[in-house]
Amino acid sequence: MGITITTEGMRTPMHTESEGAHDLRHHGDSEVRDDGAGLIDLAVNVRSDTPPAWLRERIAESLTGLAAYPDGRAARAAVAARHGLPADRVLLTAGAAEAFVLLARALKVRRPVVVHPQFTEPEAALRDAGHTVDRVLLRAADGFRLDPAVVPEDADLVVIGNPTNPTSVLHPAATIAELARPGRTLVIDEAFMDAVPGEREALAGRTDVPGLVVLRSLTKTWGLAGLRIGYVLAAPETIAELERAQPLWPVSTPALAAAEACVSDRALAEAAYAAGRIAADRAHLVAGLKEFAPDGLLVAEPAEGPFVLVRLPRAAAVRRHLRTLGFAVRRGDTFPGLDEEWLRLAVRDRATVNGFLQALDRAMTLADR
């Protein structure tokens, strides 16, 4: 049986998924399927109004080459150049989610540890590959901040998000680097790092941290969740191990075209502008949410990602009422370390946020009845 390690260093039995603790396969898109398809979406952390027209055109142009097998060399070289790395340190994947499966299947590890609350797919992939997974649970009382000392010294695989989904915490790169050890693989999920102005605290491109594996996604900032494109940055020997676990031609020609386009100078400039806009829109959302503090709503701060985590009384009922009022938000109780009092809210433009705040006021009133 695995263990859960809290930030206070206490070890307690870990409930397995079969015991009903958390649904690790529940993700934000579940909130906007079927009866939620017509809702205003604050559940999925994909930037709105994307992909832009120029990117759609680049992807469409690639369709003329579909008769040939995908050739990822140009896209791989472009991603490598974007991070100042040689191409043998890059692996293109069908979204960051595929990378978690490859890591779970290809690496020989004895004691994998996942730092929660965070994206649940790494743990789900490790379990599916037959691993017993230990959890380090960061606490709301500590601002969900990482203390490297609470990670077991004998962990030979450690996974953490930065900025972390769903807490929106941006851990200092120096703090995360303290987790590096000889013989340990340190996996950093930087799927949302390009939404952070200046990508401060990024470890992508670093070659001085032993065992470092950085995952990036191009689906969030560019609205390409349906295309599936991401990449891994790691030492050449790790990349080679992961590549051997991949099927042939794992990334489609349109996805390769998107990857090359999304690391161009034009794209990086647009992403930097979008990161600044997201930060401003997030500040507007947080300011509005704080108006509900007298009603017991708490915002996890400081939020640095394109989403905000909140705790509020009767959150499950509030979420249901929000759906009837036209808004979908992400439930928090499927994340280890959180319960039904938590909700995750994607950052949207000010007009959408203003409408959402009005709906939240109404939903909280209805939940109190």
Stockholm file with secondary structure:
# STOCKHOLM 1.0

chainA/1-369         MGITITTEGMRTPMHTESEGAHDLRHHGDSEVRDDGAGLIDLAVNVRSDTPPAWLRERIAESLTGLAAYPDGRAARAAVAARHGLPADRVLLTAGAAEAFVLLARALKVRRPVVVHPQFTEPEAALRDAGHTVDRVLLRAADGFRLDPAVVPEDADLVVIGNPTNPTSVLHPAATIAELARPGRTLVIDEAFMDAVPGEREALAGRTDVPGLVVLRSLTKTWGLAGLRIGYVLAAPETIAELERAQPLWPVSTPALAAAEACVSDRALAEAAYAAGRIAADRAHLVAGLKEFAPDGLLVAEPAEGPFVLVRLPRAAAVRRHLRTLGFAVRRGDTFPGLDEEWLRLAVRDRATVNGFLQALDRAMTLADR
#=GR chainA/1-369 SS CCEEEETTCCEEECCCGGGTSCCTTCCGGGGGSGGGTTSEEESSCSCTTCSCHHHHHHHHHHGGGTTSCCCCHHHHHHHHHHTTCCGGGEEEESHHHHHHHHHHHHSCCSCEEEEESSCSHHHHHHHHTTCCCEEEECCGGGTTCCCGGGSCTTCSEEEEESSCTTTCCCCCHHHHHTTCCTTCEEEEECTTGGGSGGGTTCCTTCCSSTTEEEEEESHHHHTCTTTCCEEEEECHHHHHHHHHHSCSSCSCHHHHHHHHHHTSHHHHHHHHHHHHHHHHHHHHHHHHHHTTGGGTCEECSSCCSSEEEEECTTHHHHHHHHHHTTEEEEESTTSTTCCTTEEEEECCCHHHHHHHHHHHHHHHHHHHC
#=GC SS_cons         CCEEEETTCCEEECCCGGGTSCCTTCCGGGGGSGGGTTSEEESSCSCTTCSCHHHHHHHHHHGGGTTSCCCCHHHHHHHHHHTTCCGGGEEEESHHHHHHHHHHHHSCCSCEEEEESSCSHHHHHHHHTTCCCEEEECCGGGTTCCCGGGSCTTCSEEEEESSCTTTCCCCCHHHHHTTCCTTCEEEEECTTGGGSGGGTTCCTTCCSSTTEEEEEESHHHHTCTTTCCEEEEECHHHHHHHHHHSCSSCSCHHHHHHHHHHTSHHHHHHHHHHHHHHHHHHHHHHHHHHTTGGGTCEECSSCCSSEEEEECTTHHHHHHHHHHTTEEEEESTTSTTCCTTEEEEECCCHHHHHHHHHHHHHHHHHHHC
//
